[in-house]
Amino acid sequence: MNRVTRQPVSLGAALGASVAVIALLGGCATPAAPAATNTASPSPTASPVSGSNSTAPERTSKDVVVNGVSIHTECSGPTDSGKPTVMLITGAMNPLTAMTDLQDEIAKDTRVCSYDRPGTGDLPAPEQTQTLQDAAALLHSVTAEIVTSDSITLAGHSSGGMIAAQYAADYPDQVASVVLIDATPARAITEIPTLIPETEPADEAAGASRAEILSMTSGENPERMILTGDPLASIGDIPLTVIRHGLDLFAEIPTYGPQLDEIWVAGQEDWLALSTRSNMIVAETSGHYIYDDQLDLVVDAVVAALG
């Protein structure tokens, strides 16, 4: 299996980043009808896709030039499945290879593509700071070059979940469904710096975590992403699946750990309000990287979202 080596759990790791920089991207939902919540068992029943032992479909690489920058993409799986193409969106600073196992499994059922954003993989950081709208527009340009199906299903982890939500709000006619994999919530951006005082030493876990979040509000990160924590627009009735972690992400942070996890879990509930057709799955034995900890669960959720 080709997995990216994970760092020990800290706030930065929980948000999908390297040790040095946070992968925090948040988005708040607008009010909508209450949604159902399902709790997934530690060993979910595998679908024919996730239970298959067949060889993963061959990948096709293509570099797409967007605004003068060559964006690396990789696609695999059948083009004649009659189902939407799945676009995988990794967390901040994570390369497309982070989701290799997930892509290989989904590709047994339908076409699936992944891509590196500027500041991830081998791509240099962008010259200018980026907004979520910029990230969604970049993905839109990429899909125009590599997707041949009538619609797409977006599956985003952490930072990628935020981009997926923004894309669905900006280009709803092109989106069949959305799957958010422990997506970073807006309330984490606004509440965590308030919870952790600036007097906390920057060389200790709590203070470092606060500084990491502030690096995302200032654009001082490899993707030069600036987050405000502003609410995202509703995605209407586009089917939305929210998958959240079941294990405590912040147990190693003294004093503030329990409250940090409460903020994160509450933020997952916030995501449900983004669509009038949403549901939640709790990955009981997973940390933040659910597609590593419970791969079959995520595969089954994405395949179900395809319809």
Secondary structure as UniProt FT lines:
FT   HELIX           11..14
FT   TURN            15..16
FT   STRAND          36..40
FT   TURN            48..51
FT   STRAND          59..66
FT   TURN            67..68
FT   STRAND          69..76
FT   STRAND          85..89
FT   TURN            92..93
FT   HELIX           96..99
FT   HELIX           100..106
FT   TURN            107..109
FT   STRAND          112..115
FT   TURN            118..119
FT   TURN            121..122
FT   HELIX           132..146
FT   STRAND          152..157
FT   HELIX           159..170
FT   HELIX           172..174
FT   STRAND          175..181
FT   HELIX           186..195
FT   TURN            198..199
FT   TURN            202..203
FT   HELIX           205..218
FT   TURN            222..223
FT   TURN            236..237
FT   STRAND          240..245
FT   TURN            249..252
FT   TURN            254..256
FT   HELIX           257..272
FT   TURN            273..274
FT   STRAND          278..283
FT   TURN            284..285
FT   HELIX           290..293
FT   HELIX           295..305
//
